[in-house]
Amino acid sequence: MSPATTHPMHAALADWRSAFDSHDADAMAELFTADALFQGFGPVPTAGRDAVRAYYEAVPTDRTTDGTVLHTYAIGEDTAGGFADVTIRDPHGWQAHLYMSLVLVREGAGEGARWRIRQYHVSPVMTQS
């Protein structure tokens, strides 16, 4: 990945937000590798696209997201990742502010290459009282 190339974390967050906001669990699952490690708000880490799909099928359909990439990194040409600041909300005033950590891998080669999420972790942002 050259410095002139847009970091894949920005596209990964945009694609994640699009799938989340459209409530498309199949599109969301396709953003992940087949063996992705996944830690959402649930108490148990899971793995694989089927687990990702099931997780997002259970998210209420009135929830939407806002998000900003905070930090990015690259390890070679085919591994990258970063942190994002994300807020999930519903129209009734509920919201969850969280930090998202992604590890991305490039699958395929040439024009058919695609960045996918290999590892996903979210953590609530705790405010000090």
One Martini backbone bead per residue (centre of mass of N, CA, C, O) as a GRO file, in nm:
protein
  129
    1MET     BB    1   0.093   0.038   0.026
    2SER     BB    2   0.066   0.354  -0.056
    3PRO     BB    3   0.047   0.678   0.048
    4ALA     BB    4  -0.153   0.752  -0.200
    5THR     BB    5  -0.335   0.551  -0.076
    6THR     BB    6  -0.621   0.472   0.042
    7HIS     BB    7  -0.723   0.364   0.325
    8PRO     BB    8  -0.920   0.079   0.397
    9MET     BB    9  -1.066   0.178   0.657
   10HIS     BB   10  -1.261   0.378   0.526
   11ALA     BB   11  -1.419   0.171   0.352
   12ALA     BB   12  -1.496  -0.025   0.578
   13LEU     BB   13  -1.668   0.175   0.740
   14ALA     BB   14  -1.863   0.253   0.514
   15ASP     BB   15  -1.968  -0.037   0.460
   16TRP     BB   16  -2.066  -0.096   0.746
   17ARG     BB   17  -2.267   0.138   0.764
   18SER     BB   18  -2.440   0.059   0.522
   19ALA     BB   19  -2.528  -0.221   0.627
   20PHE     BB   20  -2.645  -0.126   0.892
   21ASP     BB   21  -2.848   0.101   0.790
   22SER     BB   22  -2.992  -0.129   0.591
   23HIS     BB   23  -3.020  -0.408   0.734
   24ASP     BB   24  -2.781  -0.607   0.595
   25ALA     BB   25  -2.662  -0.909   0.687
   26ASP     BB   26  -2.534  -1.014   0.424
   27ALA     BB   27  -2.353  -0.772   0.362
   28MET     BB   28  -2.203  -0.782   0.626
   29ALA     BB   29  -2.082  -1.069   0.604
   30GLU     BB   30  -1.914  -0.998   0.335
   31LEU     BB   31  -1.698  -0.812   0.492
   32PHE     BB   32  -1.599  -1.087   0.590
   33THR     BB   33  -1.434  -1.340   0.666
   34ALA     BB   34  -1.490  -1.674   0.703
   35ASP     BB   35  -1.287  -1.655   0.989
   36ALA     BB   36  -1.382  -1.440   1.162
   37LEU     BB   37  -1.336  -1.233   1.431
   38PHE     BB   38  -1.598  -1.165   1.691
   39GLN     BB   39  -1.670  -0.858   1.897
   40GLY     BB   40  -1.930  -0.746   2.036
   41PHE     BB   41  -2.169  -0.689   2.283
   42GLY     BB   42  -2.138  -0.960   2.348
   43PRO     BB   43  -1.998  -1.205   2.573
   44VAL     BB   44  -1.920  -1.373   2.305
   45PRO     BB   45  -1.705  -1.483   2.103
   46THR     BB   46  -1.679  -1.513   1.749
   47ALA     BB   47  -1.709  -1.696   1.424
   48GLY     BB   48  -1.785  -1.603   1.123
   49ARG     BB   49  -2.039  -1.526   0.904
   50ASP     BB   50  -2.281  -1.653   1.051
   51ALA     BB   51  -2.237  -1.495   1.316
   52VAL     BB   52  -2.257  -1.215   1.196
   53ARG     BB   53  -2.536  -1.241   1.077
   54ALA     BB   54  -2.687  -1.307   1.342
   55TYR     BB   55  -2.615  -1.051   1.491
   56TYR     BB   56  -2.748  -0.846   1.277
   57GLU     BB   57  -3.038  -0.968   1.283
   58ALA     BB   58  -3.076  -0.864   1.600
   59VAL     BB   59  -3.085  -0.581   1.514
   60PRO     BB   60  -3.250  -0.316   1.525
   61THR     BB   61  -3.402  -0.137   1.249
   62ASP     BB   62  -3.372   0.172   1.392
   63ARG     BB   63  -3.066   0.168   1.354
   64THR     BB   64  -2.780   0.391   1.348
   65THR     BB   65  -2.482   0.559   1.210
   66ASP     BB   66  -2.168   0.693   1.319
   67GLY     BB   67  -1.830   0.773   1.178
   68THR     BB   68  -1.466   0.770   1.262
   69VAL     BB   69  -1.149   0.774   1.180
   70LEU     BB   70  -0.852   0.766   1.394
   71HIS     BB   71  -0.672   0.504   1.299
   72THR     BB   72  -0.389   0.372   1.112
   73TYR     BB   73  -0.257   0.069   0.947
   74ALA     BB   74   0.029  -0.126   0.819
   75ILE     BB   75   0.111  -0.470   0.698
   76GLY     BB   76   0.209  -0.435   0.434
   77GLU     BB   77  -0.012  -0.511   0.157
   78ASP     BB   78  -0.245  -0.726   0.318
   79THR     BB   79  -0.243  -0.551   0.596
   80ALA     BB   80  -0.484  -0.386   0.810
   81GLY     BB   81  -0.599  -0.098   1.017
   82GLY     BB   82  -0.803   0.021   1.307
   83PHE     BB   83  -0.975   0.307   1.439
   84ALA     BB   84  -1.308   0.391   1.564
   85ASP     BB   85  -1.570   0.627   1.596
   86VAL     BB   86  -1.891   0.519   1.727
   87THR     BB   87  -2.248   0.571   1.672
   88ILE     BB   88  -2.540   0.433   1.805
   89ARG     BB   89  -2.891   0.477   1.705
   90ASP     BB   90  -3.216   0.592   1.783
   91PRO     BB   91  -3.525   0.772   1.760
   92HIS     BB   92  -3.557   0.760   2.102
   93GLY     BB   93  -3.236   0.825   2.221
   94TRP     BB   94  -3.072   0.596   2.188
   95GLN     BB   95  -2.716   0.525   2.271
   96ALA     BB   96  -2.383   0.419   2.141
   97HIS     BB   97  -2.056   0.460   2.240
   98LEU     BB   98  -1.770   0.359   2.035
   99TYR     BB   99  -1.501   0.142   1.977
  100MET     BB  100  -1.332   0.038   1.679
  101SER     BB  101  -1.168  -0.268   1.576
  102LEU     BB  102  -0.963  -0.344   1.285
  103VAL     BB  103  -0.882  -0.622   1.074
  104LEU     BB  104  -0.732  -0.634   0.753
  105VAL     BB  105  -0.770  -0.819   0.441
  106ARG     BB  106  -0.645  -0.922   0.137
  107GLU     BB  107  -0.840  -1.062  -0.121
  108GLY     BB  108  -0.682  -1.154  -0.374
  109ALA     BB  109  -0.626  -1.022  -0.712
  110GLY     BB  110  -0.616  -0.743  -0.849
  111GLU     BB  111  -0.927  -0.648  -0.947
  112GLY     BB  112  -1.047  -0.876  -0.728
  113ALA     BB  113  -0.965  -0.737  -0.491
  114ARG     BB  114  -1.041  -0.754  -0.125
  115TRP     BB  115  -1.140  -0.607   0.160
  116ARG     BB  116  -1.146  -0.760   0.487
  117ILE     BB  117  -1.270  -0.867   0.788
  118ARG     BB  118  -1.087  -1.047   1.042
  119GLN     BB  119  -1.119  -0.833   1.288
  120TYR     BB  120  -1.360  -0.761   1.559
  121HIS     BB  121  -1.402  -0.473   1.786
  122VAL     BB  122  -1.598  -0.358   2.063
  123SER     BB  123  -1.614  -0.057   2.281
  124PRO     BB  124  -1.723   0.115   2.522
  125VAL     BB  125  -1.755   0.442   2.612
  126MET     BB  126  -1.636   0.577   2.904
  127THR     BB  127  -1.753   0.794   3.130
  128GLN     BB  128  -1.681   1.036   3.346
  129SER     BB  129  -1.809   1.138   3.683
   0.00000   0.00000   0.00000
